[in-house]
Amino acid sequence: MLRRICTNAVYIGKRAYEEDGKEVLVKGDWPAIVDEELFWKARNLLADPSRKTTRPGRAKYLLAFFGTCDVCGAYLARLGGREVNRYRCNGPKGCVTIRMDWTDMFIGHLVCQRLAKKDIFELLTKHDDTKKDLAIELEKLRASYQEALDMMESEEISLRAFSVKEKKLLPRIAELEETLRPVTIPKVLEDLTRDARGNLATIRTRWMALDIPAQRDVLRTLFKSIRIRKTKTLGQHKTDEQIEYMLRERIAFEWVNE
Ligand SMILES: [Zn+2]
């Protein structure tokens, strides 16, 4: 029932019809009864593959396809096949690699310190309403992208047709995501800080207890970017001090709203 309401364009005052096999929305002559931004959000949520019970592709690594390579801008991916996992630039050059356990630990420190700030929620929620139209556009584009993906998977369109569409959609999606800061605080973030009164140890314990998908939600809310720089210091990092120094040198980041 919820699904039917949420995916029916009538509720945002629009009429859907089909043109060349595509769904086209035009303004209907009735008033919208639900908020348009919410409508697209719900529609994307319901189409989200992670909602399926098997949860394919559930994130296993904290920074994979979130953090980027500082050299070429490609996402980081996991580099396996060694005694310890590493993150590796997923671009053609594989510009950088860095130990995963150390990097995740370092990011965890940053997160907990940030959440121990008293005004963290005010900081995160400041935004202006002029971004509303952009938010609607973003949700629409995400819906089109998901639709194209679904059509390719069910072989209604070719891989080639999908790539064309993807090339058109993704840059704008990325641009809008950059412009639109998160304005809602995920529940997990509230759980981390509730009654902690800035106590770092409490926040830290809770952070460690979270699974990776939940930790990634927190990162998405807090960070504008996390980038891995090329190594400057060659050789072994043995002591804690050496490791920390190396991580400070190599991990660049930007907070949201700062
Ligand atoms: Zn790279």
Residues whose N, C-alpha, C, O or C-beta is under 5 A from the ligand:
A	BS01	ZN	C69 V71 C72 G73 A74 C89 G91 G94 C95 V96
